[in-house]
Amino acid sequence: MSIKSECKQKRPAMKWRCPPSGRLKIKIDGAFDAVTSNGGIGVVVRNEERLGVAAFARPFVHAHSALNMEVEACRVGLLLGIHQGWSEIEVESDSTLLIAALNREEQDFSEVGRVLEDCKDYMSAFQFIQVRHIYREANGVAHRLAHLARVGRLDDMWLGETPVII
């Protein structure tokens, strides 16, 4: 056994947790292929009973980065919530960079700065919003949608249901 494997800490397994009654959970993910510049986003919304309320998958032909796709997924999730009239949401992402950027107060002048600022503005439209990081194993459905969109197999929105493909 190597020293590296002995020192490696094992983190606890994460499971999907239901939001409180009356609140919706929006899981978001982005996928990016640096070789082709193809990207995709996935968004899944569920209620306290784990029932699918909405889902979204969209490919991006000229994506810039993985963070670009994560921010785009966040924007879509927030806009979906605004347009559907949801008032209390939890947003979860497996991107630590996205969560840190959303929680930063100073303006972002990076390649994703304008979209990020849009997301921050959209967040104020909700009576309650919580944004938090989750590990990838607790974000499997949004992850799958994003990857299927990235390879061009999905470009759709579902309301009141969960896509059969997932």
VMD Tcl script that builds the backbone (N, CA, C; Angstrom):
set m [mol new atoms 498]
animate dup $m
set s [atomselect $m all]
$s set {name element resname resid chain x y z} {
  {N N MET 1 A 0.847 -1.180 0.000}
  {CA C MET 1 A 0.000 0.000 0.000}
  {C C MET 1 A 0.888 1.237 0.000}
  {N N SER 2 A 0.569 2.203 -0.852}
  {CA C SER 2 A 1.389 3.405 -0.949}
  {C C SER 2 A 1.010 4.403 0.142}
  {N N ILE 3 A 1.919 5.329 0.369}
  {CA C ILE 3 A 1.663 6.377 1.352}
  {C C ILE 3 A 0.468 7.222 0.916}
  {N N LYS 4 A 0.393 7.471 -0.392}
  {CA C LYS 4 A -0.687 8.293 -0.926}
  {C C LYS 4 A -2.057 7.685 -0.615}
  {N N SER 5 A -2.203 6.374 -0.819}
  {CA C SER 5 A -3.499 5.743 -0.563}
  {C C SER 5 A -3.814 5.670 0.922}
  {N N GLU 6 A -2.782 5.587 1.775}
  {CA C GLU 6 A -3.024 5.560 3.215}
  {C C GLU 6 A -3.500 6.910 3.727}
  {N N CYS 7 A -3.007 7.992 3.113}
  {CA C CYS 7 A -3.340 9.337 3.578}
  {C C CYS 7 A -4.644 9.867 2.990}
  {N N LYS 8 A -5.105 9.267 1.947}
  {CA C LYS 8 A -6.301 9.762 1.281}
  {C C LYS 8 A -7.525 9.576 2.184}
  {N N GLN 9 A -8.242 10.679 2.402}
  {CA C GLN 9 A -9.426 10.650 3.238}
  {C C GLN 9 A -10.623 10.214 2.395}
  {N N LYS 10 A -11.427 9.348 2.932}
  {CA C LYS 10 A -12.644 8.928 2.238}
  {C C LYS 10 A -13.788 9.803 2.730}
  {N N ARG 11 A -14.456 10.465 1.780}
  {CA C ARG 11 A -15.571 11.322 2.163}
  {C C ARG 11 A -16.840 10.474 2.249}
  {N N PRO 12 A -17.797 10.905 3.059}
  {CA C PRO 12 A -19.031 10.145 3.182}
  {C C PRO 12 A -19.817 10.186 1.873}
  {N N ALA 13 A -20.511 9.100 1.557}
  {CA C ALA 13 A -21.337 9.049 0.353}
  {C C ALA 13 A -22.506 10.010 0.503}
  {N N MET 14 A -22.821 10.675 -0.586}
  {CA C MET 14 A -23.930 11.627 -0.569}
  {C C MET 14 A -25.136 11.018 -1.260}
  {N N LYS 15 A -26.291 11.278 -0.722}
  {CA C LYS 15 A -27.544 10.841 -1.312}
  {C C LYS 15 A -28.400 12.072 -1.586}
  {N N TRP 16 A -29.373 11.879 -2.465}
  {CA C TRP 16 A -30.312 12.947 -2.752}
  {C C TRP 16 A -31.169 13.192 -1.529}
  {N N ARG 17 A -31.292 14.455 -1.135}
  {CA C ARG 17 A -32.128 14.817 0.004}
  {C C ARG 17 A -33.311 15.638 -0.484}
  {N N CYS 18 A -34.474 15.312 -0.001}
  {CA C CYS 18 A -35.692 16.027 -0.384}
  {C C CYS 18 A -35.678 17.443 0.183}
  {N N PRO 19 A -36.185 18.404 -0.584}
  {CA C PRO 19 A -36.340 19.744 -0.018}
  {C C PRO 19 A -37.534 19.760 0.931}
  {N N PRO 20 A -37.620 20.759 1.786}
  {CA C PRO 20 A -38.801 20.875 2.655}
  {C C PRO 20 A -40.066 21.080 1.832}
  {N N SER 21 A -41.195 20.813 2.427}
  {CA C SER 21 A -42.488 20.975 1.763}
  {C C SER 21 A -42.635 22.405 1.239}
  {N N GLY 22 A -43.111 22.521 -0.005}
  {CA C GLY 22 A -43.320 23.825 -0.611}
  {C C GLY 22 A -42.111 24.389 -1.322}
  {N N ARG 23 A -40.995 23.709 -1.248}
  {CA C ARG 23 A -39.764 24.170 -1.885}
  {C C ARG 23 A -39.372 23.186 -2.978}
  {N N LEU 24 A -38.742 23.689 -4.033}
  {CA C LEU 24 A -38.273 22.837 -5.122}
  {C C LEU 24 A -36.752 22.802 -5.140}
  {N N LYS 25 A -36.230 21.670 -5.554}
  {CA C LYS 25 A -34.780 21.512 -5.669}
  {C C LYS 25 A -34.414 21.501 -7.147}
  {N N ILE 26 A -33.507 22.397 -7.518}
  {CA C ILE 26 A -33.021 22.497 -8.892}
  {C C ILE 26 A -31.575 22.027 -8.907}
  {N N LYS 27 A -31.341 20.926 -9.614}
  {CA C LYS 27 A -29.978 20.405 -9.770}
  {C C LYS 27 A -29.494 20.792 -11.153}
  {N N ILE 28 A -28.278 21.308 -11.228}
  {CA C ILE 28 A -27.736 21.787 -12.498}
  {C C ILE 28 A -26.371 21.162 -12.756}
  {N N ASP 29 A -26.036 21.019 -14.044}
  {CA C ASP 29 A -24.708 20.530 -14.402}
  {C C ASP 29 A -24.373 20.967 -15.819}
  {N N GLY 30 A -23.099 21.104 -16.072}
  {CA C GLY 30 A -22.592 21.423 -17.397}
  {C C GLY 30 A -21.565 20.397 -17.807}
  {N N ALA 31 A -21.451 20.174 -19.113}
  {CA C ALA 31 A -20.461 19.253 -19.659}
  {C C ALA 31 A -19.711 19.977 -20.767}
  {N N PHE 32 A -18.408 19.685 -20.903}
  {CA C PHE 32 A -17.575 20.383 -21.881}
  {C C PHE 32 A -16.503 19.456 -22.416}
  {N N ASP 33 A -16.306 19.490 -23.725}
  {CA C ASP 33 A -15.236 18.744 -24.392}
  {C C ASP 33 A -14.289 19.762 -25.001}
  {N N ALA 34 A -13.084 19.880 -24.447}
  {CA C ALA 34 A -12.113 20.872 -24.901}
  {C C ALA 34 A -11.629 20.622 -26.322}
  {N N VAL 35 A -11.636 19.377 -26.768}
  {CA C VAL 35 A -11.161 19.051 -28.113}
  {C C VAL 35 A -12.126 19.580 -29.172}
  {N N THR 36 A -13.413 19.388 -28.971}
  {CA C THR 36 A -14.417 19.788 -29.966}
  {C C THR 36 A -15.080 21.129 -29.652}
  {N N SER 37 A -14.881 21.647 -28.456}
  {CA C SER 37 A -15.570 22.844 -27.948}
  {C C SER 37 A -17.077 22.644 -27.843}
  {N N ASN 38 A -17.525 21.406 -27.827}
  {CA C ASN 38 A -18.936 21.114 -27.625}
  {C C ASN 38 A -19.241 21.101 -26.132}
  {N N GLY 39 A -20.383 21.657 -25.798}
  {CA C GLY 39 A -20.808 21.670 -24.411}
  {C C GLY 39 A -22.270 21.298 -24.318}
  {N N GLY 40 A -22.710 21.102 -23.108}
  {CA C GLY 40 A -24.117 20.790 -22.874}
  {C C GLY 40 A -24.474 21.138 -21.443}
  {N N ILE 41 A -25.757 21.397 -21.238}
  {CA C ILE 41 A -26.230 21.683 -19.888}
  {C C ILE 41 A -27.399 20.773 -19.550}
  {N N GLY 42 A -27.531 20.482 -18.271}
  {CA C GLY 42 A -28.634 19.683 -17.772}
  {C C GLY 42 A -29.209 20.315 -16.518}
  {N N VAL 43 A -30.526 20.346 -16.433}
  {CA C VAL 43 A -31.232 20.905 -15.281}
  {C C VAL 43 A -32.360 19.944 -14.919}
  {N N VAL 44 A -32.483 19.623 -13.638}
  {CA C VAL 44 A -33.556 18.750 -13.163}
  {C C VAL 44 A -34.196 19.400 -11.946}
  {N N VAL 45 A -35.520 19.435 -11.918}
  {CA C VAL 45 A -36.244 20.041 -10.802}
  {C C VAL 45 A -37.165 18.985 -10.209}
  {N N ARG 46 A -37.063 18.835 -8.884}
  {CA C ARG 46 A -37.924 17.877 -8.176}
  {C C ARG 46 A -38.528 18.536 -6.950}
  {N N ASN 47 A -39.650 17.958 -6.520}
  {CA C ASN 47 A -40.316 18.477 -5.319}
  {C C ASN 47 A -39.970 17.625 -4.100}
  {N N GLU 48 A -40.657 17.890 -2.990}
  {CA C GLU 48 A -40.352 17.191 -1.737}
  {C C GLU 48 A -40.677 15.708 -1.784}
  {N N GLU 49 A -41.458 15.283 -2.768}
  {CA C GLU 49 A -41.781 13.861 -2.917}
  {C C GLU 49 A -40.898 13.177 -3.963}
  {N N ARG 50 A -39.861 13.869 -4.402}
  {CA C ARG 50 A -38.920 13.394 -5.424}
  {C C ARG 50 A -39.529 13.317 -6.822}
  {N N LEU 51 A -40.721 13.872 -6.996}
  {CA C LEU 51 A -41.367 13.830 -8.295}
  {C C LEU 51 A -40.762 14.879 -9.224}
  {N N GLY 52 A -40.568 14.507 -10.479}
  {CA C GLY 52 A -40.013 15.425 -11.453}
  {C C GLY 52 A -41.003 16.525 -11.791}
  {N N VAL 53 A -40.573 17.760 -11.638}
  {CA C VAL 53 A -41.389 18.919 -11.941}
  {C C VAL 53 A -41.002 19.479 -13.309}
  {N N ALA 54 A -39.703 19.428 -13.618}
  {CA C ALA 54 A -39.209 19.933 -14.901}
  {C C ALA 54 A -37.804 19.393 -15.132}
  {N N ALA 55 A -37.406 19.411 -16.389}
  {CA C ALA 55 A -36.036 19.049 -16.764}
  {C C ALA 55 A -35.691 19.786 -18.049}
  {N N PHE 56 A -34.408 19.961 -18.281}
  {CA C PHE 56 A -33.952 20.734 -19.439}
  {C C PHE 56 A -32.589 20.209 -19.866}
  {N N ALA 57 A -32.405 20.072 -21.165}
  {CA C ALA 57 A -31.105 19.684 -21.724}
  {C C ALA 57 A -30.889 20.473 -22.999}
  {N N ARG 58 A -29.700 21.053 -23.159}
  {CA C ARG 58 A -29.405 21.820 -24.365}
  {C C ARG 58 A -27.922 21.705 -24.714}
  {N N PRO 59 A -27.628 21.452 -25.989}
  {CA C PRO 59 A -26.233 21.442 -26.436}
  {C C PRO 59 A -25.739 22.859 -26.747}
  {N N PHE 60 A -24.439 23.064 -26.645}
  {CA C PHE 60 A -23.775 24.310 -27.026}
  {C C PHE 60 A -22.630 23.939 -27.962}
  {N N VAL 61 A -22.688 24.434 -29.191}
  {CA C VAL 61 A -21.691 24.048 -30.192}
  {C C VAL 61 A -20.358 24.758 -29.975}
  {N N HIS 62 A -20.367 25.988 -29.529}
  {CA C HIS 62 A -19.125 26.742 -29.344}
  {C C HIS 62 A -18.957 27.143 -27.881}
  {N N ALA 63 A -18.839 26.166 -27.027}
  {CA C ALA 63 A -18.651 26.428 -25.599}
  {C C ALA 63 A -17.206 26.866 -25.348}
  {N N HIS 64 A -16.994 27.618 -24.267}
  {CA C HIS 64 A -15.658 28.127 -23.952}
  {C C HIS 64 A -14.931 27.315 -22.890}
  {N N SER 65 A -15.695 26.767 -21.934}
  {CA C SER 65 A -15.061 26.060 -20.821}
  {C C SER 65 A -16.118 25.293 -20.034}
  {N N ALA 66 A -15.635 24.476 -19.119}
  {CA C ALA 66 A -16.552 23.759 -18.227}
  {C C ALA 66 A -17.325 24.753 -17.358}
  {N N LEU 67 A -16.635 25.772 -16.860}
  {CA C LEU 67 A -17.308 26.776 -16.036}
  {C C LEU 67 A -18.371 27.513 -16.848}
  {N N ASN 68 A -18.098 27.798 -18.110}
  {CA C ASN 68 A -19.081 28.419 -18.999}
  {C C ASN 68 A -20.371 27.596 -19.023}
  {N N MET 69 A -20.247 26.285 -19.111}
  {CA C MET 69 A -21.428 25.420 -19.160}
  {C C MET 69 A -22.132 25.367 -17.807}
  {N N GLU 70 A -21.386 25.368 -16.722}
  {CA C GLU 70 A -21.996 25.366 -15.383}
  {C C GLU 70 A -22.814 26.634 -15.160}
  {N N VAL 71 A -22.264 27.777 -15.570}
  {CA C VAL 71 A -22.958 29.054 -15.391}
  {C C VAL 71 A -24.205 29.115 -16.273}
  {N N GLU 72 A -24.099 28.602 -17.503}
  {CA C GLU 72 A -25.267 28.572 -18.389}
  {C C GLU 72 A -26.366 27.687 -17.802}
  {N N ALA 73 A -25.992 26.552 -17.215}
  {CA C ALA 73 A -26.979 25.674 -16.581}
  {C C ALA 73 A -27.658 26.385 -15.414}
  {N N CYS 74 A -26.887 27.136 -14.662}
  {CA C CYS 74 A -27.445 27.889 -13.537}
  {C C CYS 74 A -28.437 28.928 -14.047}
  {N N ARG 75 A -28.058 29.647 -15.092}
  {CA C ARG 75 A -28.954 30.664 -15.651}
  {C C ARG 75 A -30.279 30.039 -16.095}
  {N N VAL 76 A -30.205 28.915 -16.790}
  {CA C VAL 76 A -31.431 28.249 -17.253}
  {C C VAL 76 A -32.282 27.799 -16.070}
  {N N GLY 77 A -31.661 27.211 -15.053}
  {CA C GLY 77 A -32.415 26.768 -13.881}
  {C C GLY 77 A -33.127 27.912 -13.187}
  {N N LEU 78 A -32.438 29.035 -13.035}
  {CA C LEU 78 A -33.045 30.197 -12.383}
  {C C LEU 78 A -34.156 30.802 -13.246}
  {N N LEU 79 A -33.912 30.937 -14.545}
  {CA C LEU 79 A -34.950 31.477 -15.432}
  {C C LEU 79 A -36.176 30.573 -15.485}
  {N N LEU 80 A -35.948 29.274 -15.466}
  {CA C LEU 80 A -37.063 28.325 -15.437}
  {C C LEU 80 A -37.915 28.571 -14.192}
  {N N GLY 81 A -37.245 28.728 -13.059}
  {CA C GLY 81 A -37.959 28.999 -11.811}
  {C C GLY 81 A -38.733 30.303 -11.848}
  {N N ILE 82 A -38.146 31.339 -12.413}
  {CA C ILE 82 A -38.821 32.636 -12.518}
  {C C ILE 82 A -40.045 32.527 -13.427}
  {N N HIS 83 A -39.869 31.928 -14.598}
  {CA C HIS 83 A -40.972 31.828 -15.558}
  {C C HIS 83 A -42.102 30.915 -15.079}
  {N N GLN 84 A -41.779 29.943 -14.235}
  {CA C GLN 84 A -42.813 29.055 -13.702}
  {C C GLN 84 A -43.455 29.615 -12.430}
  {N N GLY 85 A -42.917 30.712 -11.918}
  {CA C GLY 85 A -43.507 31.347 -10.745}
  {C C GLY 85 A -43.164 30.677 -9.422}
  {N N TRP 86 A -42.067 29.935 -9.398}
  {CA C TRP 86 A -41.663 29.288 -8.148}
  {C C TRP 86 A -41.105 30.342 -7.206}
  {N N SER 87 A -41.401 30.222 -5.925}
  {CA C SER 87 A -40.939 31.238 -4.976}
  {C C SER 87 A -39.829 30.753 -4.052}
  {N N GLU 88 A -39.764 29.447 -3.799}
  {CA C GLU 88 A -38.745 28.914 -2.892}
  {C C GLU 88 A -38.003 27.781 -3.583}
  {N N ILE 89 A -36.682 27.967 -3.744}
  {CA C ILE 89 A -35.886 26.960 -4.438}
  {C C ILE 89 A -34.552 26.718 -3.732}
  {N N GLU 90 A -34.029 25.536 -3.975}
  {CA C GLU 90 A -32.661 25.191 -3.604}
  {C C GLU 90 A -31.959 24.836 -4.905}
  {N N VAL 91 A -30.798 25.419 -5.133}
  {CA C VAL 91 A -30.012 25.131 -6.329}
  {C C VAL 91 A -28.777 24.363 -5.889}
  {N N GLU 92 A -28.530 23.225 -6.533}
  {CA C GLU 92 A -27.363 22.415 -6.194}
  {C C GLU 92 A -26.537 22.150 -7.442}
  {N N SER 93 A -25.217 22.259 -7.276}
  {CA C SER 93 A -24.271 22.040 -8.366}
  {C C SER 93 A -23.049 21.319 -7.826}
  {N N ASP 94 A -22.414 20.521 -8.694}
  {CA C ASP 94 A -21.171 19.870 -8.286}
  {C C ASP 94 A -19.945 20.703 -8.640}
  {N N SER 95 A -20.142 21.947 -9.055}
  {CA C SER 95 A -19.039 22.844 -9.401}
  {C C SER 95 A -18.722 23.780 -8.241}
  {N N THR 96 A -17.595 23.543 -7.597}
  {CA C THR 96 A -17.180 24.431 -6.505}
  {C C THR 96 A -16.866 25.830 -7.026}
  {N N LEU 97 A -16.349 25.926 -8.256}
  {CA C LEU 97 A -16.055 27.236 -8.849}
  {C C LEU 97 A -17.327 28.060 -9.020}
  {N N LEU 98 A -18.389 27.429 -9.502}
  {CA C LEU 98 A -19.656 28.137 -9.689}
  {C C LEU 98 A -20.218 28.615 -8.357}
  {N N ILE 99 A -20.250 27.745 -7.374}
  {CA C ILE 99 A -20.820 28.113 -6.073}
  {C C ILE 99 A -20.029 29.262 -5.458}
  {N N ALA 100 A -18.701 29.196 -5.535}
  {CA C ALA 100 A -17.867 30.279 -4.994}
  {C C ALA 100 A -18.136 31.586 -5.737}
  {N N ALA 101 A -18.255 31.519 -7.063}
  {CA C ALA 101 A -18.504 32.722 -7.864}
  {C C ALA 101 A -19.869 33.332 -7.538}
  {N N LEU 102 A -20.879 32.504 -7.330}
  {CA C LEU 102 A -22.217 33.011 -6.993}
  {C C LEU 102 A -22.240 33.676 -5.626}
  {N N ASN 103 A -21.401 33.210 -4.725}
  {CA C ASN 103 A -21.376 33.759 -3.372}
  {C C ASN 103 A -20.443 34.962 -3.220}
  {N N ARG 104 A -19.619 35.227 -4.229}
  {CA C ARG 104 A -18.702 36.367 -4.201}
  {C C ARG 104 A -19.487 37.653 -4.454}
  {N N GLU 105 A -19.190 38.693 -3.692}
  {CA C GLU 105 A -19.918 39.946 -3.842}
  {C C GLU 105 A -19.345 40.844 -4.921}
  {N N GLU 106 A -18.048 40.780 -5.157}
  {CA C GLU 106 A -17.458 41.669 -6.156}
  {C C GLU 106 A -17.805 41.206 -7.571}
  {N N GLN 107 A -17.801 42.164 -8.501}
  {CA C GLN 107 A -18.166 41.879 -9.879}
  {C C GLN 107 A -17.123 40.972 -10.525}
  {N N ASP 108 A -17.576 40.092 -11.384}
  {CA C ASP 108 A -16.713 39.129 -12.067}
  {C C ASP 108 A -16.443 39.623 -13.488}
  {N N PHE 109 A -15.162 39.793 -13.833}
  {CA C PHE 109 A -14.786 40.270 -15.163}
  {C C PHE 109 A -14.224 39.155 -16.034}
  {N N SER 110 A -14.486 37.915 -15.664}
  {CA C SER 110 A -13.987 36.780 -16.436}
  {C C SER 110 A -14.863 36.549 -17.666}
  {N N GLU 111 A -14.537 35.512 -18.427}
  {CA C GLU 111 A -15.301 35.171 -19.638}
  {C C GLU 111 A -16.765 34.850 -19.342}
  {N N VAL 112 A -17.062 34.451 -18.111}
  {CA C VAL 112 A -18.441 34.115 -17.741}
  {C C VAL 112 A -19.078 35.184 -16.860}
  {N N GLY 113 A -18.394 36.289 -16.690}
  {CA C GLY 113 A -18.833 37.318 -15.755}
  {C C GLY 113 A -20.223 37.867 -16.005}
  {N N ARG 114 A -20.550 38.148 -17.269}
  {CA C ARG 114 A -21.867 38.731 -17.568}
  {C C ARG 114 A -23.001 37.748 -17.238}
  {N N VAL 115 A -22.825 36.499 -17.602}
  {CA C VAL 115 A -23.855 35.492 -17.308}
  {C C VAL 115 A -23.948 35.277 -15.798}
  {N N LEU 116 A -22.802 35.287 -15.139}
  {CA C LEU 116 A -22.773 35.132 -13.688}
  {C C LEU 116 A -23.514 36.281 -13.002}
  {N N GLU 117 A -23.310 37.489 -13.472}
  {CA C GLU 117 A -24.015 38.641 -12.907}
  {C C GLU 117 A -25.523 38.521 -13.164}
  {N N ASP 118 A -25.904 38.005 -14.337}
  {CA C ASP 118 A -27.325 37.746 -14.601}
  {C C ASP 118 A -27.886 36.782 -13.560}
  {N N CYS 119 A -27.143 35.710 -13.286}
  {CA C CYS 119 A -27.592 34.712 -12.302}
  {C C CYS 119 A -27.794 35.357 -10.933}
  {N N LYS 120 A -26.857 36.194 -10.531}
  {CA C LYS 120 A -26.981 36.865 -9.233}
  {C C LYS 120 A -28.227 37.747 -9.200}
  {N N ASP 121 A -28.506 38.443 -10.300}
  {CA C ASP 121 A -29.717 39.268 -10.370}
  {C C ASP 121 A -30.969 38.401 -10.292}
  {N N TYR 122 A -30.987 37.295 -11.012}
  {CA C TYR 122 A -32.151 36.396 -11.024}
  {C C TYR 122 A -32.417 35.809 -9.643}
  {N N MET 123 A -31.359 35.588 -8.869}
  {CA C MET 123 A -31.523 35.001 -7.539}
  {C C MET 123 A -32.399 35.871 -6.638}
  {N N SER 124 A -32.381 37.184 -6.884}
  {CA C SER 124 A -33.177 38.094 -6.041}
  {C C SER 124 A -34.676 37.994 -6.320}
  {N N ALA 125 A -35.072 37.281 -7.377}
  {CA C ALA 125 A -36.493 37.144 -7.723}
  {C C ALA 125 A -37.224 36.144 -6.833}
  {N N PHE 126 A -36.497 35.391 -6.022}
  {CA C PHE 126 A -37.104 34.335 -5.219}
  {C C PHE 126 A -37.269 34.783 -3.773}
  {N N GLN 127 A -38.374 34.338 -3.141}
  {CA C GLN 127 A -38.580 34.633 -1.724}
  {C C GLN 127 A -37.540 33.916 -0.876}
  {N N PHE 128 A -37.196 32.693 -1.292}
  {CA C PHE 128 A -36.159 31.920 -0.605}
  {C C PHE 128 A -35.303 31.254 -1.666}
  {N N ILE 129 A -34.001 31.359 -1.516}
  {CA C ILE 129 A -33.086 30.644 -2.394}
  {C C ILE 129 A -31.867 30.216 -1.591}
  {N N GLN 130 A -31.464 28.995 -1.825}
  {CA C GLN 130 A -30.245 28.468 -1.212}
  {C C GLN 130 A -29.440 27.841 -2.345}
  {N N VAL 131 A -28.163 28.183 -2.398}
  {CA C VAL 131 A -27.270 27.646 -3.424}
  {C C VAL 131 A -26.175 26.886 -2.695}
  {N N ARG 132 A -25.979 25.621 -3.081}
  {CA C ARG 132 A -24.948 24.849 -2.378}
  {C C ARG 132 A -24.264 23.843 -3.292}
  {N N HIS 133 A -23.082 23.465 -2.857}
  {CA C HIS 133 A -22.282 22.468 -3.566}
  {C C HIS 133 A -22.700 21.073 -3.115}
  {N N ILE 134 A -22.737 20.160 -4.084}
  {CA C ILE 134 A -22.941 18.747 -3.798}
  {C C ILE 134 A -21.887 17.966 -4.577}
  {N N TYR 135 A -21.634 16.756 -4.163}
  {CA C TYR 135 A -20.696 15.920 -4.901}
  {C C TYR 135 A -21.384 15.305 -6.113}
  {N N ARG 136 A -20.596 14.951 -7.105}
  {CA C ARG 136 A -21.130 14.472 -8.381}
  {C C ARG 136 A -22.076 13.286 -8.220}
  {N N GLU 137 A -21.789 12.380 -7.285}
  {CA C GLU 137 A -22.655 11.197 -7.152}
  {C C GLU 137 A -24.071 11.564 -6.711}
  {N N ALA 138 A -24.263 12.758 -6.169}
  {CA C ALA 138 A -25.602 13.212 -5.791}
  {C C ALA 138 A -26.217 14.092 -6.881}
  {N N ASN 139 A -25.567 14.146 -8.040}
  {CA C ASN 139 A -26.031 15.000 -9.134}
  {C C ASN 139 A -26.117 14.219 -10.443}
  {N N GLY 140 A -26.409 12.936 -10.347}
  {CA C GLY 140 A -26.341 12.044 -11.492}
  {C C GLY 140 A -27.290 12.354 -12.635}
  {N N VAL 141 A -28.506 12.775 -12.345}
  {CA C VAL 141 A -29.480 12.996 -13.409}
  {C C VAL 141 A -29.121 14.241 -14.223}
  {N N ALA 142 A -28.809 15.342 -13.553}
  {CA C ALA 142 A -28.401 16.552 -14.275}
  {C C ALA 142 A -27.111 16.292 -15.049}
  {N N HIS 143 A -26.209 15.537 -14.461}
  {CA C HIS 143 A -24.943 15.175 -15.113}
  {C C HIS 143 A -25.209 14.391 -16.405}
  {N N ARG 144 A -26.110 13.431 -16.334}
  {CA C ARG 144 A -26.438 12.623 -17.518}
  {C C ARG 144 A -27.082 13.477 -18.608}
  {N N LEU 145 A -28.005 14.347 -18.243}
  {CA C LEU 145 A -28.632 15.229 -19.218}
  {C C LEU 145 A -27.597 16.125 -19.899}
  {N N ALA 146 A -26.683 16.683 -19.111}
  {CA C ALA 146 A -25.652 17.562 -19.675}
  {C C ALA 146 A -24.771 16.812 -20.665}
  {N N HIS 147 A -24.380 15.596 -20.312}
  {CA C HIS 147 A -23.512 14.825 -21.209}
  {C C HIS 147 A -24.251 14.352 -22.460}
  {N N LEU 148 A -25.506 13.989 -22.331}
  {CA C LEU 148 A -26.280 13.617 -23.520}
  {C C LEU 148 A -26.490 14.827 -24.426}
  {N N ALA 149 A -26.665 15.991 -23.850}
  {CA C ALA 149 A -26.787 17.212 -24.655}
  {C C ALA 149 A -25.459 17.529 -25.340}
  {N N ARG 150 A -24.348 17.372 -24.626}
  {CA C ARG 150 A -23.025 17.677 -25.192}
  {C C ARG 150 A -22.726 16.859 -26.439}
  {N N VAL 151 A -23.139 15.613 -26.462}
  {CA C VAL 151 A -22.879 14.762 -27.628}
  {C C VAL 151 A -23.997 14.852 -28.667}
  {N N GLY 152 A -24.930 15.779 -28.455}
  {CA C GLY 152 A -25.956 16.038 -29.457}
  {C C GLY 152 A -27.149 15.110 -29.438}
  {N N ARG 153 A -27.351 14.390 -28.347}
  {CA C ARG 153 A -28.479 13.451 -28.290}
  {C C ARG 153 A -29.725 14.034 -27.650}
  {N N LEU 154 A -29.594 15.172 -26.990}
  {CA C LEU 154 A -30.754 15.795 -26.342}
  {C C LEU 154 A -30.735 17.302 -26.553}
  {N N ASP 155 A -31.902 17.849 -26.774}
  {CA C ASP 155 A -32.128 19.290 -26.823}
  {C C ASP 155 A -33.623 19.470 -26.587}
  {N N ASP 156 A -34.021 19.523 -25.315}
  {CA C ASP 156 A -35.448 19.512 -25.013}
  {C C ASP 156 A -35.721 20.071 -23.624}
  {N N MET 157 A -36.993 20.351 -23.383}
  {CA C MET 157 A -37.448 20.771 -22.068}
  {C C MET 157 A -38.692 19.956 -21.722}
  {N N TRP 158 A -38.785 19.550 -20.477}
  {CA C TRP 158 A -39.924 18.780 -19.998}
  {C C TRP 158 A -40.538 19.531 -18.819}
  {N N LEU 159 A -41.837 19.720 -18.830}
  {CA C LEU 159 A -42.541 20.351 -17.716}
  {C C LEU 159 A -43.563 19.366 -17.160}
  {N N GLY 160 A -43.594 19.240 -15.850}
  {CA C GLY 160 A -44.552 18.343 -15.203}
  {C C GLY 160 A -44.179 16.884 -15.290}
  {N N GLU 161 A -42.950 16.603 -15.687}
  {CA C GLU 161 A -42.518 15.210 -15.832}
  {C C GLU 161 A -41.000 15.122 -15.787}
  {N N THR 162 A -40.523 13.902 -15.735}
  {CA C THR 162 A -39.100 13.631 -15.842}
  {C C THR 162 A -38.897 12.877 -17.149}
  {N N PRO 163 A -37.861 13.230 -17.914}
  {CA C PRO 163 A -37.648 12.543 -19.187}
  {C C PRO 163 A -37.444 11.042 -19.014}
  {N N VAL 164 A -38.025 10.262 -19.897}
  {CA C VAL 164 A -37.919 8.812 -19.839}
  {C C VAL 164 A -36.459 8.375 -19.981}
  {N N ILE 165 A -35.674 9.121 -20.723}
  {CA C ILE 165 A -34.293 8.741 -20.997}
  {C C ILE 165 A -33.444 8.654 -19.720}
  {N N ILE 166 A -33.876 9.331 -18.663}
  {CA C ILE 166 A -33.110 9.285 -17.424}
  {C C ILE 166 A -33.816 8.436 -16.388}
}
mol reanalyze $m
mol bondsrecalc $m
mol representation Tube
mol addrep $m
